[in-house]
């Protein structure tokens, strides 16, 4: 497992871009992390009230905050608002995840920011979008993927839908789409010299993630009214997870005929004529029960010995901790360690512009002085902002790397 030893970015495909992140939770920090992982200089603007007087000298626990510096600004103060707008003048993009209208009420909405920097990309992320009947309502991932037509299809036959953690709405449909939208707008701004607003809605992104299933529905191979009976939603006996004799699970995804034939060979079911008609959905429940009986005869480790490295389309079902120790992930350094905390490494990977390993997550206001100085503020102005409380210094001892 790679260990973190560098504290600043040195390269990466987004090297040279400056991005302001208005502090939020979940998908907003995830988008900022994605951009920072790729080499962008991202500063997180934290609320002044978030600065702790007894800030610890160790890294922040939240891995989503890695790779960027932190400045604490009081956006309810006129001097604080002016400080943010001065930073905006030097930024390529700003991202925020408040409800519609909040940034405008703070005096730092897109019109005001773009007036200070016409080339600014203003990335906004909400659950429901900037407009529409639900726009002003609160919500969470489970609600967004429900309305997007996604959650209804995360279920086994005859069972209630199961939320797939908050990966689809918050992070897939929200954070990833915000990062993607910001990069798209940055590319366009290079040609036009003009910024624009990116309206990222988790309900929109979640709907887009369902595109393949809309295609399958349109050609009649996905029945939306019978969840848990289709090819990819645990209906098929050759695409599911199976319990082993040791209480652990393994996953099987033998869709293609040649992979299916290999599955039957490895499980000793090749001679059973019932398995000959792979795509006869009417037989899937019976065949799944038979295959499940076979899978329960061995431990997960034994099935790994039999199926790993073959084209069965197989993998053990691992916990996070187990995944970090698996030989394949270790070989690829899929997980890294920063400040003693194991976490996923940046992805994707680049052959020529690989980014440096991320710096440790920062505490609120930890880099207030340094950010202001690096972004062009004079020493007297920095002192005045800190004295007035418009900006708060939350610096701590050097965080452990």
Order of alpha helices (4+ residues) and beta strands (2+ residues): beta-beta-alpha-beta-beta-alpha-beta-alpha-alpha-beta-alpha-alpha-beta-alpha-alpha-beta-beta-alpha-alpha-alpha-beta-alpha-alpha-beta-beta-alpha-alpha-beta
